[in-house]
Amino acid sequence: MAYRIVKYLVIFVFAIFLSTCESNTPPTPAFKISPETGNLNTFFDFDGSGSYDNESETVAMQFRWDFQTDGKWDTEFAYSPLATYRYKEYGTYSITLEVKDGFGLTAQANGTVTLTQQDSIQDLRDGQWYTTAQIGNQFWMAENLNIGIMVDSLTEQTNNGTIEKYCWKSFNRYYPGGCDKVGGLYQWDETMNYSKTEGAQGICMPGWHIPTDHDWQTLMANFYNYRSPGSYTITGSPFIPNQEITLDEFSAYEAGKYLMGPESPSGFNGIYAGYRDPSGRFGWKHYFFLGMKTAWWSSTQSDKWALIAEMLDIANSPERFADNKKYGYYVRCIRNGK
């Protein structure tokens, strides 16, 4: 009698198991992408929390992602339905989400994301393309300007109707290639296209201008960590909202870690690329030999000199000060308005 009871109990449990297996269905994956289009500075957020399963709770499901649908999973299975990814090349990509339910069944869903060169602009004067970056409410060139014909570094750039640039033919070991790699070096008058007006277009393309000292300070103010008392204030930094920021003489302690580097977090992509001194010699270290240096002109004059924004690789703090207009420094254009 006991044997029969055990026998029927085993059959009953097995039947329930078969019934459960037969009734289990794969999960239904679904996900959202935000944003759906972007550029090389965009971090795309993927959200698979809209997925569901008839037999499993959401917390029992697992998710993995292939961000280029190339057959190589970019993540392992995880219980979180969220993921973030940044692409390295332009194009349209297919994304695959695979969801696994609590019983081990899987299903996939696909979507697409597009990266367009909305962060680039062409200079129609010579056909060159430049990457750009929106930082706060400003739009900056994310590369140094490289327009004009090369002239010997021992000659002065002149107002002859032709844009002239200095190129370090044999650059240092960090950035070989001169102008093609790091842009041209220009004296201040050439930079301004022989205008004295602060904020002038100078040698920038139409719709852009040589940044003023205030433009540089506004850029740096997005990333400040500490400030000494200064001459005036600005408000409304998008990174530090609802605060009044005092701008000091040298500006923005530790801003360099956001501005410098080919993949800097801000997208500014500053590089340490040296300069041309007034005697016509090229140098790539600060005159106190403190480290590699780069500097950009502003359109703001200070007596007979002009203000620059300078970075040293041994410090994270951009310096702003007046310098001899005969130096050859780099140019970053900023777009007019917003």
C-alpha angles and dihedrals in degrees: 000000000000090000090056092050092051091046094052091044091055091048090049094050091046090051091052089049092051091046091052092048092048092049096047112104130193118264122263109236123205133162144178129220123212117223104013093202131032146129139257091290093054122108106207117212119212119198120190096172090112089071118107143181129205095221104030133063115238091248089060094055124093130209137203132178140216105190095190101029090234095136092259114109111226092199135032121237109288135169093236114091092203129092139163128207138177119204124219101205136042121254144083116296132197114221124204125201118192119195125195121198128215092270094053099257116138138200135177138221130190137210139164138234128191129212113198129184092251087133093063135077132191122226101221091199092074105000096248120146124221129191115233135200134205108221112179105316094333129094112212133181105250091208134051115263114259108185128134140039122300118252129187113275092232092062128078120244109244140200095254101131093261124098109237129196139185117231125194097228095192102032126189123281093265098060112018117183106059118222095003089061106032107015133247130310116230137185115236097254091050090047090054093044084239094301121132095201117117109238094021121159090241111168092336121114119265112286092030133082144195104272118252121227087257089054089055092047091049089052093050093044090068090069107030121141102178135007137192119216111288147182102269143355139234129199137204103048105175090221094048104032125192094016133113110229124207114217114215131197097267099027139206113027109219093006088126094074088062097041105039129074134052090269100031115167092245094050091237090120098199117186133197100245109154130232145245115252124218092262091060098256124129121232134177101188131072111263089250086054090241096142145294114330141199130177140185130205125243123203091235118107127211109197105301094341134067132232120252136187110230134187130194122197091228092060136048094209121093113223123217119199143133117273141178112285089221092072118103109234135163128265128225113184122212124206120251115252119344 
